[in-house]
Amino acid sequence: MNRHVRYALLAPLAPLVASAVALTPAMAAHAMPAAPAAAPQATCKLVVAPGTNPVEFDLVLTDFKAGQQVRVTGPENFTRTANQQGAVTEEDVKKGSYTARGTGGGNNPAVGCSKPPRTPATTAADISDVEVTGASTTPAVDVDCSVAQNVTFQGKITGTGTGNVKYKWSGVGKTSTPTVKFTEPSTATASFTVRAAPRAAPGNPAPSVTVSLTAGDATDSLNFTLKCKTGT
């Protein structure tokens, strides 16, 4: 009798044990917390600044903590504050090897700053031609020729290669020797303004001025005559 009762008591337990075994993996999966997303790794790059010639370099820091102070060491040493996106850009730095490290609490490993590939060699500027491309007064016509008037000239330099080119404007007792960053095939010069003398009487020839533009062995000249207002 006791043996029969013992079997009766154990029998209902079997489905419960089986159910417990079957539910364990699902329950474990729900109970396990999701792994936290890995924080992005801070980066530092030395990049060629776009549109610069001679080439300049910018130091670009990303994925630091927002508002974090970042200490940079290398050919130049400085500390900057990351913006709300955790980024910093320091313009026109010396080329070389840099290291960046965030400051403050927590783990702040040093980050090496990668460098751009070696800058390819460029051909030095070789000027083959210059041209005085035009001149103008204000207004363009009907100028009061009884008084001195400003005349502004424009020019263009043509050649091959890239680099700083010094050129010379001259005319009406005035000279100017600026430098331009030349990029082939041609580059505009800075304008050049001279003063045309007034004419003594309305019946005299209209005032005119002549200027020259020189770069290297190339020279060009232009004579410009004012368009006078009637009676001046």
C-alpha positions in Angstrom: 0.0 0.0 0.0 2.7 2.4 0.9 4.6 1.6 -2.3 1.5 2.2 -4.4 0.9 5.6 -2.7 4.6 6.6 -3.3 4.1 6.0 -7.0 0.9 8.0 -7.1 2.6 10.9 -5.5 5.6 10.9 -7.8 3.7 10.6 -11.1 2.3 14.2 -11.2 5.8 15.5 -10.6 7.2 14.1 -13.9 5.5 16.6 -16.2 6.5 19.5 -14.0 10.2 18.4 -14.1 10.0 18.0 -17.9 8.4 21.5 -18.2 11.1 23.0 -16.0 13.8 21.5 -18.2 12.2 22.7 -21.4 11.7 26.3 -20.2 15.1 26.8 -18.8 16.9 28.0 -22.0 14.1 30.5 -22.8 14.0 31.8 -19.3 17.7 32.2 -19.3 17.6 34.1 -22.5 15.1 36.6 -21.0 17.0 36.9 -17.8 20.4 37.6 -19.5 21.0 41.4 -19.8 22.0 42.8 -23.2 25.7 43.6 -23.7 26.4 47.3 -23.7 27.4 48.8 -27.0 31.1 49.4 -27.3 32.1 53.0 -27.1 33.6 54.3 -30.4 37.4 54.5 -30.4 38.8 58.0 -30.5 40.8 58.7 -33.7 43.4 61.3 -34.7 44.4 62.1 -38.3 46.8 64.5 -39.9 45.2 65.5 -43.3 46.1 67.7 -46.2 44.0 70.9 -46.0 41.9 71.2 -49.1 42.8 74.0 -51.6 46.2 74.8 -50.1 49.3 75.4 -52.2 51.9 75.2 -50.7 50.3 72.3 -48.9 49.1 72.9 -45.3 48.1 70.2 -42.8 45.1 70.0 -40.4 44.9 67.7 -37.3 41.4 66.1 -37.1 40.3 64.5 -33.8 37.0 62.5 -33.7 35.0 60.3 -31.2 36.3 61.8 -28.0 33.8 62.6 -25.3 31.7 65.7 -25.8 33.3 68.7 -24.1 36.4 66.7 -23.1 39.8 68.4 -23.0 42.2 66.7 -25.4 46.0 67.1 -25.0 48.0 66.9 -28.2 51.8 66.4 -28.3 54.2 66.3 -31.2 55.9 69.0 -33.4 53.3 71.3 -31.8 51.8 71.0 -28.3 48.3 72.2 -27.4 45.1 71.4 -25.5 41.7 71.8 -27.2 38.1 71.1 -26.1 36.0 68.6 -28.1 32.7 69.9 -29.4 29.3 68.3 -28.8 30.2 65.7 -31.4 33.4 64.9 -29.7 35.5 66.4 -32.5 38.3 68.9 -32.8 40.0 70.3 -36.0 43.3 72.2 -35.6 44.2 74.0 -38.8 47.6 74.6 -40.3 49.9 72.5 -38.1 53.4 71.3 -38.8 53.7 67.9 -40.5 55.0 65.2 -38.2 54.0 62.5 -35.6 51.4 63.5 -33.1 49.7 61.8 -30.1 46.3 62.8 -28.6 45.0 61.9 -25.2 41.7 62.9 -23.5 41.9 64.2 -20.0 39.6 63.8 -17.0 38.3 60.7 -15.3 38.0 57.2 -16.8 40.3 55.3 -19.1 41.9 57.7 -21.6 44.4 55.8 -23.7 46.8 57.8 -26.0 45.8 57.8 -29.6 48.5 58.0 -32.4 47.7 60.4 -35.2 48.0 58.8 -38.7 49.7 60.8 -41.4 48.7 61.3 -45.0 50.7 59.6 -47.8 53.8 61.4 -48.9 52.9 64.5 -50.9 53.7 64.0 -54.5 56.3 66.3 -56.0 55.0 69.2 -58.0 56.6 71.0 -60.9 57.8 74.5 -60.2 55.9 77.3 -61.9 57.4 78.2 -65.3 55.8 81.4 -66.8 55.5 81.5 -70.6 53.3 84.5 -71.2 51.6 87.5 -69.5 48.7 89.6 -70.8 47.1 92.8 -69.7 43.5 91.7 -70.2 41.6 94.9 -69.8 41.1 98.3 -68.2 38.2 100.4 -67.0 37.1 103.6 -65.4 34.1 104.3 -63.1 31.8 105.1 -64.9 33.0 103.2 -68.0 32.0 106.1 -70.3 31.2 109.8 -70.0 34.1 110.4 -67.6 34.7 113.9 -66.5 38.1 114.4 -68.2 38.6 117.8 -66.7 39.7 116.1 -63.5 42.1 113.2 -62.8 40.5 109.8 -63.1 41.4 106.4 -61.8 42.0 103.6 -64.4 42.1 100.0 -63.2 43.9 97.3 -65.2 43.5 93.5 -65.0 46.1 90.9 -66.1 46.7 87.2 -66.5 49.8 85.0 -66.2 50.1 81.8 -68.2 52.5 78.9 -67.9 53.0 75.4 -66.4 53.6 74.0 -62.9 52.5 75.4 -59.5 54.1 77.8 -57.1 54.4 81.4 -55.9 55.1 83.8 -58.8 56.3 87.4 -58.3 55.2 89.8 -61.1 55.4 93.5 -61.7 52.9 96.2 -62.7 54.3 99.6 -63.9 52.9 102.7 -65.4 52.3 106.5 -64.9 55.2 106.7 -62.5 53.9 103.9 -60.3 55.0 100.3 -59.7 53.6 97.3 -57.8 55.4 93.9 -57.3 52.9 91.4 -55.7 53.1 87.6 -55.5 50.4 85.2 -56.7 49.9 81.5 -56.0 50.1 80.3 -59.6 48.3 77.2 -60.8 48.6 76.1 -64.4 47.5 76.8 -67.1 46.8 80.5 -66.1 46.1 82.6 -63.1 44.6 86.1 -62.8 46.8 88.8 -61.3 45.7 91.4 -58.7 44.3 94.5 -60.4 46.5 97.7 -60.8 45.1 101.2 -60.6 46.8 104.3 -62.0 45.7 107.9 -62.2 45.1 109.6 -65.6 45.9 113.3 -65.7 43.1 115.7 -66.6 43.1 117.4 -70.0 43.5 121.1 -70.1 40.7 121.8 -72.5 37.7 119.9 -73.9 39.1 120.1 -77.5 42.3 118.4 -76.5 42.7 114.6 -77.1 41.2 112.4 -74.4 43.6 111.4 -71.7 45.3 108.0 -72.0 47.5 105.9 -69.8 49.8 103.0 -70.6 50.8 100.2 -68.2 53.1 97.1 -68.4 52.8 93.7 -66.8 56.0 91.6 -66.4 56.6 88.1 -65.0 59.8 86.1 -65.6 60.9 86.9 -69.2 57.4 87.8 -70.4 56.0 91.3 -70.7 52.8 92.9 -72.1 51.6 96.5 -72.3 48.3 98.2 -72.9 47.4 101.8 -73.7 43.9 102.9 -72.5 42.1 106.0 -73.6 39.3 107.5 -71.5 35.9 108.1 -72.9 35.1 111.7 -71.9 31.8 113.3 -71.1 30.9 116.0 -73.6 32.3 119.4 -72.6 35.0 118.1 -70.2 
